Amino acid sequence: MSLLKDTTEKVFIKQVLAKYATTAKTELFDDCIVIDPADIFQIPELPYIVYSLDHPSRIKRPLPEGMSWRFYGRWIAGCTCGDVLAMGAQPRGFSLDLAVPLDTSISIIEQIYAGISDVVLHYGAKIEGGNLDINNKLEVVGLCWGTVKRDAIIRRSGARVGDVVAVTTELGIGWVSYLLNQSGYFSSLENDLQEEFEAYNIMPVAPHQAILEVVDRFPGAITSGMDLTDGPIEFFYTVGERTGLGVCIYESLIPMPKILERAAHLLNVPPSLLALDPGYDTPRSHGYTISIEYWEKVKNIFSKHGYHLYKLGEVTEDPGVKWIPNHGSPKNIPAFLDDQFDKEKVVLRWYEMVKFLR
C-alpha cells in the first residue's frame, strides 16, 4: 500500500484527487472554485462567484511582542482571501471553521477573530459566520467568497508570447525573516533591521485596490495569474504547463530592497536568489502575466494606489523556465515548491537549488 509520504503534493492532486474533483484536473486547476450563476438562473449578465477554502497553520515569523495570535488571524484571512484576489475577484464574505480544546483561553480566540477582522474589513468584506467544534488541538479552516465580472476573471491559463511576467511584491523578505529566525541569526541583526522585518510580517495583505481596478478597467490585460503560496517557481512552471510556452527570468530585474542586501550575507546567498523562495511572502504575493500592450497602464494603476508591480521577465516561445544571470550563461531553473508532504526538508531543498543557480 502506498503512503502519502511516498509521493508529492502535486502528484497526489493530479493522480488521486483529479479522479474525483474536477478542479484538481491540470487543465481546470485554479485558485478558486468558480460558480457560473448563468448555469443556475439562466441570466448570462451575472458575475462569476468564486470561493476558496484554506487550512492555514501557524507559522514562525519575527513579530512584535504580544502579536502572535492576532497575526495568526490575519494570516488565516490573508491566505484564504488571497486566492479570491488572485482571480481578480472582490472578496465579499468570510467564514471560519474553528476547532479548539476546552482549556483554550477565550482571549486567544478573540485575538484570532480580531486578526481575521483586520484583513477582511481591509478588503471590504465581512465575517459571515462559520462553525465551532471542540478538538484536542486548535485547528482552523477559512472560507472566502467573492465576485468577478465574467470577462475579467483571471485564470492560470491564458499567457501569450511576449507577456510580461510580474509579481505584486518584493519577493524573498518573508523567506529571509524565516531563515534568519530558524538559524538563530535574527537576534544578531541591528535593531532597525529587526524592526523592519517585524513591521513587514505584521499585516500580510495584497494590493487589492490595484488588482480590482485593473480587472475592472482593462479586462483581459492580465492574461493569467495565481497566488504564490508555494513560491514563484511554481507560477513560472504553471505558465508552461498550461500553454506549452516558456518563461525567462532576468536577474537584473529582481527587486533588491536594502533589507535583503543587509541580511543575505549572513545566509551566504546572493540576494537575487532569495526571490526564488518557497512562497513565504504569502499572502502579499501574486504572480501575473500581463499583455505588453497594457503593461504601462497596469503598472500606473498599481502606482496610483501606492504599490509597485515588479517585472521579472517575459513569456517566450521556447518551453522551459530559464534564469538569465547578470554574468554567465542562462540556466534552467529547477522545478521547486513548498511541498506540504515534505515541509521538513524545504530549507535543505532550497539551498540545493540555490547552489545549482549560483
DRENSE-616996 format. One record per residue: z, x, y of N, C-alpha, C in turn; residue in three letters. Coordinates in steps of 0.02 Angstrom, whole numbers, plus 50000, padded with zeros to 5 digits. Atoms other than C-alpha are relative to their C-alpha. Example, Ala and Ser with C-alpha at 12.3 -4.5 7.8 and 13.67 -1.06 7.14 Angstrom:
500005004549941503905061549775500005004550060ALA;499974995849941503575068449947500374996150055SER;
***
This chain:
500005004249940500005000050000500005004450062MET;500034996149938499515007150170500534997750049SER;499485001449951500805007950308499745001150071LEU;500204999149931500665006650497500005007350021LEU;499954993049979501205024650515499425004349975LYS;500574996350027499665029950416499354998650038ASP;500605001649962498445022850544500145001250074THR;499904999549928498215022450733499984993050030THR;499965006649968498495008150855499314996750006GLU;500655003049987496665005550900499634998549935LYS;500315001250065496055007050720500304993649969VAL;499675006050026497334993950668499744993750034PHE;500265005849963496734982050805499304998349977ILE;500705001250016494904984350760499894998049927LYS;500125001250071495074984050570500424994549969GLN;499565005150029496504971950541500034993850045VAL;499935005949956496834960750692499334996750015LEU;500665002849984494974958550725499764995049948ALA;500175005050051494864948750562500244993050021LYS;499685006449985495924935150641499944998150074TYR;499995001549929495924936550831499335002050032ALA;500654998549970494274935350925500055005550053THR;499944995049946494934945851069500165006949975THR;499894993350028495304960350952499335003249979ALA;500664997350018493444962450915499765004650057LYS;500204995049951492684977551004499604997050057THR;500435002649948491374967651097500344994750044GLU;499645005249962492654954751159500685002450026LEU;499344997349984494164966051186500065001150076PHE;499884999549928494764963551366500745000350014ASP;499304999349982496384965051462500394993449992ASP;499685006550003496744946351453499624995349954CYS;500335005750031496374930651356499674996150057ILE;500375003749949495044921051454499894992949976VAL;500115007150016495044902051454499484997250049ILE;500535003049958493494893151518500134992450003ASP;499865007249995494024875851583499384995649990PRO;500615003950010492194870451575499944997849928ALA;500025001950071492374870251386500444994049986ASP;499525005350011493804857951403499844993850042ILE;500085005649953493414847351556499274998750020PHE;500715000749983491514849651570499894999950076GLN;500094999249927491704854451754499845007450012ILE;500204993049998490714870651775500245003850061PRO;499794996549939491384874651950500705002949995GLU;499304997850004493174877651892500035007549984LEU;499934992850014493764895951891500255001149929PRO;499704998050063494234905251734500765000450007TYR;499284998750005496064905351683500095006049953ILE;499884994250043496654921951614500765000849991VAL;499294998750010498324926451537500105006049954TYR;499854994050039499154941551461500735000049978SER;499334999050027500674944851352500145007449996LEU;499824993050008501614961251354500725000649977ASP;499334998750025503154968651271500235006850025HIS;499844993449971503664982551391500705002449980PRO;499364996950017505034993851325500275003750060SER;499714995949946506235003051438499715007049997ARG;500294993349997505535019651496500465004550040ILE;499594995149964506325035551560499625002650060LYS;500284997649937505935039051742500575002250045ARG;499504998449950506915047951878500054994450051PRO;499905005749955507665033751981500635001050042LEU;499384999949961508945031852120500574996849959PRO;499425002550037510705028252056500064992550008GLU;499895007149999511005010152009499384995749996GLY;500635003850000509165005251997499724998949930MET;500295000050067508925006551809499784993149976SER;500175006550028508974988151761499534996150046TRP;500475003449954508124981551918499305003049993ARG;500654996950012506744994251890499694997449936PHE;500275002650063506564988151711499684993250011TYR;500315006449984506254970651778499345000850036GLY;500624998749964504944977451896499465002749952ARG;500464997250049504164987151752499714994549955TRP;500235005650042504074971551643499474995950036ILE;500475004249962503224961351779499385003950019ALA;500584995949979502114975651839499515001049943GLY;500454998850058501424979451665499644993649980CYS;500305006350022501124961151622499504997350051THR;500455002449947500354956151790499405004750009CYS;500534995149991499324972151790499374998349962GLY;500595002050039498174965651654499614994650035ASP;500335005549964497804949951754499625002750060VAL;500334997049942497414960151910499405004349979LEU;500554995850022496314972051809499364996149992ALA;500595004350008495144957351778499804996550064MET;500185002949936495074952951962500314993350014GLY;499695006649994496204937751943500625000250044ALA;499395000949961497554931552061500564997749954GLN;499435002350040499224931051967500314993850032PRO;499735006349974499974913551984500664998249969ARG;499385001950033501354911351857500245005349952GLY;499714995050045502544922051756500564996749960PHE;499465002450044503674917951607500275005949960SER;499674994650036504904928551510500334997449937LEU;499625001250062505474927951329500525005549996ASP;499464995249997507174936351334500464999149940LEU;499535000050056508194940851180500545005150015ALA;499454995649980509924948251212500604999249953VAL;499375000650037511544952151120500514996150042PRO;499505004149965513034940951163500465004150044LEU;499564995949959514004955651233499655003350059ASP;500374997549942512674959051366500324997650065THR;499745001949935513324959151544499514995250035SER;500425004749963512674944251643499685003550060ILE;500274996249943512444956451788499365003649982SER;500614996650023511154966151686499414995149998ILE;500535005050004510154950351653499764998050070ILE;500185001849932510204945751837499605005650034GLU;500384994449971509604963151886499295000249973GLN;500675000250029508144961851765499584994650034ILE;500375005449968507644945051838499865001450073TYR;500114998249930507854951552015499405004750006ALA;500574995349999506644965751975499344996549985GLY;500605004050014505394953651898499794996250062ILE;500155004049940505524942752053499705004450055SER;500274995549949505194957852166499245000649994ASP;500714998850012503494960752086499604993550002VAL;500365006450004502984942752051499894997150070VAL;500075002649932503324937352231499535004550041LEU;500454995449966502434952952295499274998249987HIS;500685001850019500884947052202499824992850019TYR;500155006849980501014929352270500044995049944GLY;499925004450057501514921552105500724997449998ALA;499315002450007503104913152042500225000449928LYS;499715000150067504274913951894500074992749980ILE;500035007050019503994897751799500504998149945GLU;499535001750053505214898951654499965005149944GLY;500024995450057505244906251480500464997649944GLY;499605001650059506414907151332500585005049996ASN;499414995750010508164913951295500214999749927LEU;499804999650070508684919851122500555005249994ASP;499474995150014510174929151051499765004649944ILE;500254995150048509744945150959500515005749997ASN;499544994350005510604961350905499835005650048ASN;500164995349948509704971051041499574996550053LYS;500375003149945508884967451209499255001049990LEU;500734999850006507024963251192499704995150049GLU;500335004549953505814955651316499254999649986VAL;500725000950001504054948551313499814996150063VAL;500215003349939503204944151477499324996749991GLY;500655003349998501774932051506499814998750073LEU;500265001449933500724931351664499334996649994CYS;500655003249999499284919751701499744999850072TRP;500315000149934498054919051844499314996949996GLY;500675002949996496354912851901499525004750035THR;500514995949969494724921151949499344996049999VAL;500645003549998493044914252005499545002449945LYS;500414998750059491754913551867499545006150010ARG;500474994549989490554925951948500365006450022ASP;499634994249974491954938051999500425003449946ALA;499574997150052492854941551834499775007149982ILE;500144993050019492964960051787500155000749926ILE;499914998950072492714963851603499945007549985ARG;500054992950020492734980151506499285002149990ARG;500704998450007490864979251482499644998850067SER;500395001349940489524979751617499825006150041GLY;500164993949962489464997851679499265001749993ALA;500704998149999487745004451727499935007250023ARG;500134993149980486985021551751500035000650076VAL;499934998949928487435028351923500614997050031GLY;499385002949973489015017951944500515005450014ASP;499444995549985490485026752024500574998449952VAL;499395000850041491975029551908500595001350046VAL;499464999349951493545026652012500654997349972ALA;499335002350019495415023851995500384998050064VAL;499655002949943496655014952107500625003850022THR;499424996149980497995028352120499885007449985THR;500014992850017498275047152117500315000849932GLU;499764999850069498425049951931500445006149987LEU;499614994450024499735060851850500715000450026GLY;499344999449971501265058251959500544997249954ILE;499535002950047502145046651838500095004349938GLY;499984995750059501715058251694500405006350014TRP;499634993949983502385073651783500744998550006VAL;499295001549994504015065051826500324999049932SER;499755000850068504205060351643500085006849965TYR;499964993450033503815078051581500575004250029LEU;499464996149968505005086051707500684997349978LEU;499365003050020506375073751659500155001849927ASN;499904998650071506115076551472500175007349987GLN;499914992850011506065095451487500625002950034SER;499404997749966507605096651597499865003650065GLY;500184996549938506645104051745500124995850063TYR;499985004249940506865089051859500575001950046PHE;499424998449959508595094151918499925006550038SER;500114993649966507925111251969499514999450058SER;500455001049944506685103652093500384999650065LEU;499705000949934507025103952279500184992650010GLU;499765006849990507955088452339499454995350026ASN;500515004349972506485082052440499484997949947ASP;500485001650052505355082952287500304995049951LEU;499675004950043506625073852178499984993050032GLN;500005006449965506745060152309499304997050001GLU;500695002549999504845058852317499814996949933GLU;500135002850066504715056252129500374993449991PHE;499605006150008506105043252133499694994350040GLU;500315005249958505265033852275499354997649970ALA;500635001950032503605034052181500134995249942TYR;499885003950060504365026752024500284993150014ASN;499565005749992505415013252102499654993250005ILE;500355006449993504104999752141499295000649972MET;500664998950032502655000452016499544994050007PRO;500465005649989501364988652089499305002750017VAL;500694998349988499464988952103499774997650069ALA;500265002249935498424986952264499654993249994PRO;500295006550018498174968452229499594996950055HIS;500395003149946497594963052401499295002750002GLN;500664996949998496164975452396499564997749941ALA;500385002150059495624970952218499764992850009ILE;500185007049994495654952352255499494998850055LEU;500505000949947494684954052418499315002549977GLU;500654997450024493334964652334499654994849956VAL;500335004750045493014951952196499824993550036VAL;500165006049962493044937752322499385000950044ASP;500544998849953491844945552447499375002749967ARG;500574996850032490734955552331500034999349924PHE;499985001050073490704947752156499475004449966PRO;500474995750037489914959852033499975007150025GLY;499994993149975490204975252141500375004649953ALA;499644996550053491494980852013499684997849935ILE;500415001950058490404981351858500414999949935THR;499565000250058491804984751732500675003050020SER;499344997149984493634989351728500524998249949GLY;499435001450044495304989351640500625003450028MET;499394996649981497114994051663500035006749963ASP;499964993350030497585012051621500665001149964LEU;499364999550036499115008551514500005005749950THR;500044994550048498515021051384499665006250029ASP;500284994149967497775033151510499274999350018GLY;500695000649976496125035951599499475001949948PRO;500494998050050495285044251449499784994149958ILE;500195006050037495335027851354499484996050040GLU;500475003649957494445019851502499315003349998PHE;500644996550002493085033251503499644998549934PHE;500315001150065492785030851317499814992649991TYR;500175007150004492795011851335499334998650033THR;500655000849967491345013051457499445001649951VAL;500514998150048490345022151324499964995449940GLY;499975004350059490915011051181499664993450014GLU;500285006549984490354995251272499265000350020ARG;500674999849971488715001651343499535005049966THR;500424994750027488105016851244499865005450052GLY;500104995149947488155026651409500555005349997LEU;499514994749998489205041651458500355000250068GLY;499614999149938490425047251593500075007450014VAL;499864993249977490535063451692500584999750049CYS;499424999649956492205067651772500015007050031ILE;500044993649964492225081351905500705002350021TYR;499354997449979493755092251927500075000250076GLU;499994999549928493295094352110500184993350034SER;499865006649971493535075452137500714997649984LEU;499335002350019495265074252058500465000550061ILE;499534999649943496515069752197500595004649983PRO;499494994950013497815083352215500574999450051MET;499435000649954499395077252304500475006049993PRO;499554994250000500645090652351500544999549948LYS;499485001050049501925083052235499795002749931ILE;500244997350063500825087952086499945007650003LEU;500084992849993500425105352151500665003649996GLU;499354996749998502255109252179500364999749933ARG;499655000850065502795103152007499615003149942ALA;500414997850056501335109151900500185006949975ALA;499864993250022501865127351898500595000249952HIS;499435000250046503495122651810499774998149930LEU;500265002150065502465114851670499455004649974LEU;500534995350019501185129051666499364996449981ASN;500605003950012499745116751677499604999750066VAL;500395001049940498295116351801500104993050029PRO;499865006649972498675102051923499474994849986PRO;500545004950010496975093851899500044996749931SER;499975002850067497265091451712500564995049991LEU;499455004950004498855081651745499744992950010LEU;500295006749990497715067251797499774996849935ALA;500225002650065497135065451616500614998349958LEU;499355001450030498815058051570499964994249951ASP;500015005650048499305045151437500174993250031PRO;499905006549970499505031051563500664998950035GLY;499335000649971501145034851648500004998250074TYR;500045002849933500525028951818499934992449998ASP;499985007250008500515011351749500624997550038THR;500565004649996500524998351822499605000650065PRO;500404999049939499815005551984499265001049985ARG;500674997250012498265012151899499544995249963SER;500555003450033496665002851859499385004550006HIS;500634996349999495015010851814499424995150009GLY;500575004349987493405003251882499355004050003TYR;500674997449984491545006751878499724995550055THR;500205003649940490795001852045499285001650016ILE;500704999149983488984999152090499945004650061SER;500084995349945488415013552201499794996450064ILE;500225004049943487635000452315500594997450041GLU;499425003049967489364993452354500585004950010TYR;499444995350000490415009252343500345000550068TRP;499704999249934490685011552530500354993650022GLU;499695006349981491044993052557500664999049963LYS;499395000850040492314992752415500545004950024VAL;499534994949977493125008852473500314998050067LYS;499755002049934493275001952650500514994249995ASN;499525005450010494164986352588500675002849978ILE;499384996850021495444997152500500345003350059PHE;499724996649941495685007352659500314995050048SER;499755005149955495914991452762500704997749980LYS;499355002250025497384986752651500505005749992HIS;499544994350002498155004152664500005003849935GLY;500054996550064497575010752495499375004449999TYR;500594995850010496365024152439499734998549930HIS;500345000750065495105021652299499705006749983LEU;500164993150016494835038052209499405000549953TYR;500594998850041493115042752146500125006149956LYS;499914994550047493225053651989499345002649972LEU;500634997950031491425054151931499494994450001GLY;500555004850001489955043551878499814998349928GLU;500265002150065489185034051734499315003249991VAL;500624996450013487755043751654499634997049941THR;500415002450056486335040151535500185003649935GLU;499824996150060486925053851416500684997849974ASP;499365002250027488295047551299500525005650000PRO;499464995150003489975056051290500405000050065GLY;499564999449942491405059751409500075007450016VAL;500034992949983491175076351499500455001750059LYS;499594997249947492355086651606499605005650033TRP;500384995049963491455096451741500495004150041ILE;499484996049965492645110551793499735003250063PRO;500204996449939492625119551959499665006649982ASN;500294993750023492195135451863499904999649925HIS;500135000050071491405137551693499554994249979GLY;500475004950028490395126351579500334993349989SER;499735006750016490605107551555500274999849928PRO;499715001050066491665102151408500074992649985LYS;499885007050020491825086051309500754998750001ASN;499305001949999493485077551345500164996649934ILE;499835003150065494315073551177500274992950011PRO;499715006749998494745055351142500765000649999ALA;499274999349996496565053251191500294993750033PHE;499645005549970497755038851224500725000149975LEU;499305000550019499585034251212500054995249941ASP;500015004150061499595027951032500704997349986ASP;499355003150012501015015551004500285001949931GLN;499774998350067501095020750821500225007449995PHE;499854992850003501335039250865500285002550067ASP;499744998549934502325039351027500395006650001LYS;499574994150002503475053450971499605006450013GLU;500394993949994502045065950974499545000150061LYS;500475000649944501195060651137500005006350043VAL;499974994049958501815075951234499665005849965VAL;500314994650038501295088051097499244999249998LEU;500725001250004499585079851078499665001250068ARG;500294999049933499315080251266499935007450016TRP;500054992949987499705098751279499435003349960TYR;500554997450041498465102151138499344998550034GLU;500625001849965497115092851235499915004450061MET;500044996049940497515102451393499785007249984VAL;500214993250021497325119051301499255000249989LYS;500715000250013495585113751249499595000050064PHE;500385000949938495055109551427500105005650051LEU;499854994749951495795124651516499445005050005ARG;
***
